[in-house]
Amino acid sequence: DITAAAMLLGGVTFVMMLFQLVNVDDDDIRRYAWKVISDTVSIFMAVLFFQGNNEMLELAAEQIGLREVTTVFIHFFHCLLYVLVLLIFIGWNSGVWEKDGSALDVETWVVADAMLVKYGEGVPEDKVRAVIRNDHESRKSVYTDEYGLEVAVVKKHVEYETRKRRNACWATLIAHMAGFASIGAGGSMQQSEFFNRGPVVCFIPVLVTLLVLIAFFQLSALYREKLRQEAVSFGRKGRRAKMVHEAVGEAENDILSL
């Protein structure tokens, strides 16, 4: 009874602390509190996804009867597959293979009040006060909604910011999965018969895993640079290639840190 009561009170206290942190008056504390919560949720989801996929691979390898060396190569391929999926998905979401890049430059008036359900949704321009007054330089204004209430609005590059948020979301999740896969790959090599003979030999898989990741990241960097050069050669600004470079580069740092 005491244990259950302590767990209940501790859980309620922890949730109340989180609510306090995400609603505190300091903007920086709120921002970083949400970032920590987001990263924590991403890590646990990545653990679940990776462990499920890894258990399936190990079960399949056991049923087929693969050798120990082959299993180690499969674990490394599992890790590199996540890195490849990361690059492809971020490139697709950023639109680097799309021919029309004008959507990123379109600005739209959206609801700026975070307390409203319609926060971030577009509003009709003919109802925005700045547009009615022909004030095309304003970035902030108000509009009258269907209930006759004045709602704060702001002018944003909606498509650009939406793609950046999606990149940050999926890059964080896939990067954590790749990081755990690299840990699993190095661990499987350490548990092999050749490398588990002593502490010095057991450290070699750590260096091998690091070198494999760095080599693949260098290939990824070359391809991202190629995307940027192609954008410049076609007379574009290269904003989509820059989005890919930033998201994938940040994700690769997360993988190496894990």
C-alpha positions in Angstrom: 0.0 0.0 0.0 2.8 2.4 0.9 4.6 1.7 -2.4 1.4 2.2 -4.5 0.6 5.4 -2.6 4.2 6.7 -3.1 4.1 5.9 -6.9 0.7 7.6 -7.2 1.7 10.7 -5.4 5.1 10.8 -7.2 3.4 10.4 -10.6 0.9 13.2 -9.9 3.7 15.4 -8.6 5.8 14.8 -11.7 2.9 15.6 -14.1 2.2 18.8 -12.1 5.9 19.8 -12.4 5.7 19.3 -16.2 2.6 21.4 -16.4 4.4 24.1 -14.4 7.4 24.0 -16.6 5.5 24.3 -19.9 3.4 27.2 -18.6 6.1 29.2 -16.8 6.4 32.9 -17.6 10.0 32.5 -19.0 9.9 31.8 -22.8 13.3 30.0 -22.7 12.2 27.6 -20.0 9.0 26.8 -21.8 10.8 26.2 -25.1 13.5 23.9 -23.6 10.9 22.1 -21.4 9.0 21.2 -24.6 12.2 20.2 -26.3 13.2 17.8 -23.5 9.7 16.3 -23.4 9.8 15.8 -27.2 13.3 14.2 -27.2 12.3 11.9 -24.3 9.2 10.7 -26.1 11.2 10.3 -29.3 13.8 8.2 -27.5 11.3 5.8 -26.0 9.4 5.4 -29.3 12.7 4.8 -31.1 13.6 2.1 -28.5 10.3 0.3 -29.0 10.5 0.4 -32.8 14.2 -0.6 -32.9 13.7 -3.5 -30.4 10.8 -4.8 -32.3 12.7 -4.8 -35.6 15.8 -6.1 -34.0 14.0 -9.0 -32.3 12.5 -10.0 -35.7 16.0 -10.0 -37.3 17.5 -12.1 -34.6 14.6 -14.5 -34.7 14.9 -14.9 -38.4 18.7 -15.3 -38.2 18.3 -18.0 -35.6 15.6 -19.9 -37.6 17.7 -19.8 -40.7 20.8 -20.8 -38.8 23.1 -18.0 -40.0 26.7 -17.9 -38.8 28.0 -15.4 -36.2 29.8 -13.3 -38.7 26.8 -13.0 -41.0 24.6 -11.9 -38.1 27.1 -9.1 -37.3 26.9 -7.9 -40.9 23.1 -8.0 -40.8 23.2 -5.8 -37.6 25.4 -3.3 -39.4 23.1 -3.3 -42.4 20.2 -2.7 -40.1 21.9 0.4 -38.8 22.9 1.7 -42.2 19.4 1.1 -43.5 18.0 3.6 -41.0 20.6 6.2 -42.1 19.6 5.6 -45.7 15.9 5.9 -44.8 16.7 9.1 -43.0 18.3 10.7 -46.0 15.6 9.6 -48.4 12.7 10.6 -46.2 14.1 14.0 -45.3 14.9 14.6 -49.0 11.3 13.7 -50.0 9.7 15.8 -47.3 11.9 18.8 -48.1 11.0 18.4 -51.8 14.5 18.3 -53.3 13.2 16.1 -56.1 10.3 18.4 -56.8 10.5 20.6 -59.9 8.3 23.4 -58.6 9.8 25.1 -55.5 7.6 28.2 -55.4 5.4 26.9 -52.6 8.2 27.6 -50.0 8.1 31.4 -50.8 4.3 31.8 -50.5 3.4 33.8 -47.4 0.0 33.2 -45.7 -1.8 34.9 -42.8 -2.4 32.4 -40.0 -3.8 32.5 -36.5 -1.1 33.6 -34.0 -3.0 32.9 -30.7 -1.6 29.7 -29.3 -4.6 29.3 -27.0 -7.0 28.8 -29.9 -7.9 25.6 -31.6 -7.3 27.2 -35.0 -3.7 28.2 -34.1 -1.5 28.0 -37.2 -4.5 27.7 -39.6 -4.8 30.1 -42.5 -7.4 32.9 -42.5 -9.0 34.8 -45.5 -6.9 37.7 -46.5 -9.9 39.9 -47.1 -10.7 39.8 -43.4 -7.2 40.8 -42.2 -7.1 44.4 -41.0 -3.7 45.1 -42.6 -4.8 43.9 -46.0 -8.0 45.9 -45.8 -5.9 49.0 -45.0 -3.5 48.2 -47.9 -0.6 47.9 -45.5 1.5 45.3 -47.3 4.5 45.8 -45.0 2.9 44.6 -41.8 3.7 41.1 -40.6 1.2 41.1 -37.7 -2.4 42.1 -37.6 -5.8 41.0 -36.5 -8.9 39.6 -38.3 -12.5 39.2 -37.3 -13.7 35.6 -37.0 -17.1 34.2 -37.6 -18.1 35.1 -34.0 -17.2 38.7 -34.4 -14.1 38.5 -32.3 -10.7 40.0 -33.2 -8.0 37.3 -33.4 -4.3 38.0 -33.7 -2.7 36.8 -37.0 0.8 36.7 -38.4 2.2 36.4 -41.9 4.4 33.3 -42.3 5.9 31.0 -44.9 3.5 28.2 -43.8 4.8 25.5 -46.3 8.4 26.1 -45.4 7.9 26.0 -41.6 5.7 23.0 -41.9 8.3 21.0 -43.7 11.0 22.1 -41.3 8.9 20.9 -38.3 8.3 17.5 -40.0 12.0 17.2 -40.8 12.8 17.8 -37.1 10.2 15.3 -36.0 11.2 12.4 -38.2 14.9 13.1 -38.2 15.0 12.9 -34.4 13.0 9.6 -34.4 14.9 7.9 -37.2 18.3 9.2 -35.8 17.6 7.6 -32.4 16.6 4.3 -34.1 19.8 4.4 -36.1 21.8 5.2 -32.9 20.4 2.3 -31.0 20.9 0.1 -34.1 24.6 1.1 -34.2 24.9 0.2 -30.5 23.3 -3.2 -31.3 25.7 -3.7 -34.2 28.8 -2.9 -32.1 27.5 -5.0 -29.3 26.9 -8.0 -31.5 30.5 -7.7 -32.8 31.8 -7.5 -29.2 29.9 -10.6 -28.2 31.4 -12.6 -31.1 34.0 -15.3 -30.3 36.9 -13.3 -31.7 36.3 -10.0 -29.9 35.2 -11.2 -26.5 38.6 -12.5 -25.5 39.8 -9.4 -23.6 39.2 -5.7 -22.9 41.6 -4.5 -25.5 40.2 -6.6 -28.3 36.7 -5.9 -27.2 37.3 -2.1 -27.8 38.0 -2.7 -31.5 34.3 -3.0 -32.4 33.8 0.5 -31.0 36.3 1.9 -33.4 34.9 -0.2 -36.3 31.4 1.1 -35.7 32.6 4.7 -35.5 34.5 4.4 -38.7 31.6 2.8 -40.6 29.2 5.5 -39.5 31.7 8.3 -40.4 32.3 6.8 -43.8 28.6 6.6 -44.5 28.1 10.1 -43.2 30.8 11.4 -45.6 28.9 9.8 -48.5 25.7 11.4 -47.3 27.5 14.8 -47.1 28.7 14.4 -50.7 25.2 13.6 -51.9 23.8 16.6 -50.0 26.4 18.9 -51.6 25.4 17.5 -55.0 21.8 18.4 -54.3 22.9 21.9 -53.4 25.0 22.3 -56.6 22.1 21.0 -58.7 19.8 23.6 -57.2 22.2 26.4 -57.9 22.8 25.1 -61.5 19.1 25.3 -62.2 19.0 28.9 -60.8 17.2 28.1 -57.6 18.0 29.3 -54.1 18.8 25.9 -52.7 16.5 26.2 -49.7 15.3 22.7 -50.0 18.8 21.3 -50.2 19.7 23.5 -47.2 16.8 22.0 -45.2 18.1 18.5 -46.0 21.6 19.4 -45.0 20.5 20.9 -41.7 18.1 18.1 -40.7 20.3 15.2 -41.8 23.5 16.8 -40.3 21.7 17.3 -36.9 20.5 13.7 -37.0 23.9 12.4 -37.8 25.3 14.2 -34.8 22.6 12.5 -32.6 23.6 9.1 -34.0 27.2 9.6 -33.2 26.5 10.9 -29.7 24.5 7.7 -29.0 
